[in-house]
């Protein structure tokens, strides 16, 4: 048995949420989508930079391991 809020199941709550979005947010929806896409792009950029940094560190470690010990 699923939990119900105000006697409504999850499907009914989802339908109500969709109706609210369609009725009250059509003007703000493009702004919301734009902000969401900007946030996703910012997260991607940060992860790409982090991955690049990790690759550079691995390359530096490999170079130092490949060097013969100095006399």
PLY file of the C-alpha trace (Angstrom):
ply
format ascii 1.0
element vertex 71
property float x
property float y
property float z
element edge 70
property int vertex1
property int vertex2
end_header
0.00 0.00 0.00
1.41 3.41 -0.94
1.34 6.50 1.21
-1.34 9.03 0.33
-1.38 12.75 0.96
-4.86 14.12 1.60
-6.25 10.84 0.33
-4.56 11.29 -3.06
-2.18 8.76 -4.53
1.05 9.51 -6.38
-0.60 9.48 -9.81
-3.24 12.01 -8.78
-0.58 14.27 -7.24
1.45 14.09 -10.44
-1.58 15.05 -12.54
-2.33 18.00 -10.24
1.31 19.13 -10.47
1.23 18.99 -14.27
-2.02 20.99 -14.37
-0.54 23.65 -12.06
2.57 23.93 -14.25
0.52 24.23 -17.44
-1.89 26.80 -16.01
0.35 29.03 -13.91
3.87 28.79 -15.28
3.78 29.02 -19.09
5.50 32.42 -19.08
8.15 31.31 -16.61
8.75 27.88 -18.12
11.33 29.09 -20.71
13.26 30.87 -17.93
13.20 27.76 -15.78
14.41 25.57 -18.65
17.16 28.07 -19.49
18.38 28.18 -15.88
18.28 24.40 -15.67
20.32 24.02 -18.85
22.85 26.61 -17.64
23.21 24.71 -14.39
23.72 21.42 -16.21
26.34 23.01 -18.47
28.15 24.48 -15.45
28.28 21.07 -13.79
29.59 19.50 -17.00
32.30 22.15 -17.30
33.40 21.57 -13.71
33.55 17.80 -14.15
35.45 18.15 -17.43
38.02 20.42 -15.76
38.36 17.99 -12.88
38.85 15.05 -15.25
41.48 16.99 -17.22
43.29 17.83 -14.00
43.28 14.17 -12.94
44.66 13.09 -16.34
47.47 15.66 -16.09
48.38 14.40 -12.62
48.49 10.80 -13.88
50.76 11.83 -16.76
53.11 13.63 -14.35
53.23 10.58 -12.08
54.00 8.31 -15.02
56.81 10.60 -16.18
58.43 10.61 -12.75
58.14 6.81 -12.51
59.71 6.33 -15.96
62.84 8.33 -15.09
65.88 6.32 -14.06
67.24 7.14 -10.61
69.90 9.83 -10.72
73.41 9.08 -9.44
0 1
1 2
2 3
3 4
4 5
5 6
6 7
7 8
8 9
9 10
10 11
11 12
12 13
13 14
14 15
15 16
16 17
17 18
18 19
19 20
20 21
21 22
22 23
23 24
24 25
25 26
26 27
27 28
28 29
29 30
30 31
31 32
32 33
33 34
34 35
35 36
36 37
37 38
38 39
39 40
40 41
41 42
42 43
43 44
44 45
45 46
46 47
47 48
48 49
49 50
50 51
51 52
52 53
53 54
54 55
55 56
56 57
57 58
58 59
59 60
60 61
61 62
62 63
63 64
64 65
65 66
66 67
67 68
68 69
69 70
